[in-house]
Amino acid sequence: MLRSLLFFVFLAFTSSVLGQNATVRGFVYDKLSGEPIIFTNVYLKGTQHGTSTDVNGYYSISKIPPGSYTLTVNSLGYEQIDEDISLRKAQILSKKLFISPQAKVLSTFDVSADKAEARNQVKMSVQKITPKEIEKMPSIGGEPDIAQYMQVLPGVVFTGDQGGQLYIRGGSPVQNKVLLDGMIVYNPFHSIGLFSVFDTDIIRNADIYTGGFGAEYGGRISSIMDVTTIDGNINEFHGNASLSTFGAKLNIEGPLKKPTKVGGSSISYIASAKHSYLDESSKLFYNYIDSNGLPFGFTDVYGKLTFSGENGSKANIFGLNFSDRVNYGPVSNLNWNNAGVGGNFLLIPSGSPVLVEGNIAYSKYGIRLAEDNLQDRSSIIEGFNGGLGFTYFLGDDEVKYGIEIIGFSTNYSVVNQANQLIEQQESTTELAGYVRYKKKLGKLILDPSFRFHYYASLSTPSFEPRIGMKYNVNDDLRLKAAAGVYSQNLIAANSDRDVVNLFSGFLSGPSNLQDDFVKENGSVKEITHSLQKANHFIIGAEIDVTSKINVNVEAYYKMFTQVTNLNRNKIFDEDEPDQPDILKNDFIIETGEAYGCDIVVNYELSDINLYGVYSIGRVIRWDGFQEYAPVFDRRHNVNFVGSYKFGPSRQWEFDARWNMGSGFPFTQTLGFYEQYNFSDGADTDVINGNGDIGIVYDDLNGGRLPYYHRLDVTLKRKFVFSVNSTLEANIGITNAYNRQNIFYFDRVNFERVDQLPFMPSAGVSISF
């Protein structure tokens, strides 16, 4: 059925474009490096025909009457180019365009490009991030990082500097899908919480979808993070290196085969490595925090080869190895590693207005936590993912469809505090197909899509209709909405109730769940499948107050109709028939809701950029017995980011970020008692023996921690030695006014543990 549907769509839209009108398509590149120029204007001068390039630098302008035109490209920081073209009836003309950087920056072109994209794309709950935006953030530890930038995005909640995770509009980390050049990355953030596995200097673009995403993405019920890396320089060898109090890194790129002519075929490479020695340097620079040093360290390596053809088609082969380590001395040690290889391609068939993309990748992620007096916890997930997609550009309209396949195996083992073993060894395969059609009807843009996702190990299909829409009221006001159905099989090897959790393992969704579920109104629902499911509903508005100030407002509601969670209440083996499911099952079913509103204000000039976000929201869960707020339910979250460039040549830059958030939920302590585990059975000496400390808890997450707030600042100075050689020095302060933000509270020892205090840093980087 799915194959027939895709074949029908292919025939229908192929025939629709083979009419009398012509098409011009191609790529826009940086003339010096050969890197694609993304999100820039390409249009036919003096007409209404135009578009913007995508993440590959690709553009396609169709439904053009035959005739002579001037093809124009405008891009911020580049010279405008005009090229005369002549189009025949039903012709498909391919043009690769190369533009040169210029010294004079014309910001009006940038505004125009943003405006054009806003009028022609729904852009619901998505943030497009480039290194330019990331570098406006205070560079903690001397290095700007996408992990730091994501913490200021609307709807994103960050739980802590040490082991902190990102929770997006009510979704837990396992409900966020992360892709790097098409490969699934299972753990994108390091344990210190300030750094990701991605090096900012090799990122081309990152699309962050906080909800309402289209059918080309699946297998997660909350959000998508899609990261694309740059290609290596096709003309010259270049690189950059940096050194800071936190770590060091090195990037190199260059040609293996230079093009013999402008626009010719080429082979290039890029390699990146970064290493944190904070566990050692902190003994010198931050010994006032802990004389033993901060226990965090990591090493990340990435490399890619790019094979480019004359018509713009290309193929990439890449590999990665990310590792993380946390050493708390004799108490606990945690290590994880994510390694993989993959490839992707982009094809431009001659004589057809289609863009063909595909990818295949294999990766393995393993994590182990060794704790004093407890059995080691371990989790391994390894497998592959691949896909094939087709895109047609029909004037302002767009059709996209494709298939996806995912296969993975999990191996998980842990003993909980009740000495009960929870383990799983499982293999699964997922198959999916999708179709999406963006249609512009005057001021209205409709973007419906449909995904069919089949979970083979569970023998369960999921039918997922989705839709996005936008109405351009006028040039300065745009209304938008989105809705959709989402599903996933993967679950976390930890509970959403855990306050502090460095162990981030993965499991395949179990088939041996409870038979029924008691809803809040007392009715009983039969559990018919093992998938996690959620429905998204979002409405919003984009307002251009002036040419320099824009406001984006979005209200959202996520209904988690079924969520699988690790059962922290398990105290009996599953084969004991007289015990209730809540006390013997490895996993429990929950439902939940997340709703709120995000307001974003952006003010941008050539030298000053101000960015403010206010988010108000609520997250609740129901486990069949009680309603509770998960530990990431932050009601109020405020972020202010400012960037100011100054000096004769704007060689100085000052960046600041202030974050304030209301307190997280926590479970209060009612009292203590002497607890015996009766390990000797009836012979246990309860009179003369000493028991353990037992804790009497209040209602689950019924209390609230104090408010969190923190100021980070950075000052940078750039020295230009030549066109290709610059040096940048920076100094920064994390938690500038030394706010004591609580991380967690040790109940037994009655000890408060705070997050990172006042931390100065310094660094230097050089490009060559």
Buried (B, 14 or more C-beta within 10 A) or exposed (E): EBEEBBEEBBEEBEEEBEEEBBBBBBBBBBBBBBBBBBBBBBBBEEEEBBBBBBBBBBBBBBBBEEEEBEBBBBBBBBBEBEEEBEBEEEBBBBBBBBBEEEEEEBBEBBBBBBBBBBBBBBBBBBBBBBBEBBBBBBBBBBBBBBBBBBBBBBBBBBBBBBBBBBBBBBBBBBBBBBBBBBBBBBBBBBBBBBBBBBBBBBBBBBBBBBBBBBBBBBBBBBBBBBBBBBBBBBBEEBBBBBBBBBBBBBBBBBBEEBBEEEBBBBBBBBBBBBBBBBBEBBBEBBEEBEEEBBBBBBBBBBBBBBBBBEBBBBBBBBBBBBBBBBBEEEEBBBBBBBBBBBBBBBBBEEEBBBBBBBBBBBBBBBBBBBBEEBEEBBBBBBBBBBBBBBBBBBBBBBBBBBBBBBBBBBBBBBBBEEEBEBEBEBBBBBBBBBBBBBBBEEEEBBBBBBBBBBBBBBEBBBEBEBBBBBBBEEEBEBBBBBBBBBBBBBBBBBBBBBBBBBBBBBBBBBEEBBEBBBEEEEEEBEEEBBBBBBBBBBBBBBBBEEEBEBBBBBBBBBBBBBBBBBBBBBBBEBEEEEBEBBBBBBBBBBBBBBBBBBBBBBBBEEEEBBBBBBBBBEBBBBBBEEBBBBBBBBBBBBBBBBBBBEEEEEBBBBBBBBBBBBBBBBBEBEEEEEEBEEEEEEEEEEEEEEEEEEBEEEEBBEEBBEEBBBBBBBBBBBEEEEEEEBBBBBBBBBBBEEBEBBBBBEBEEEEEEBBBBBBEBBBBBBBB
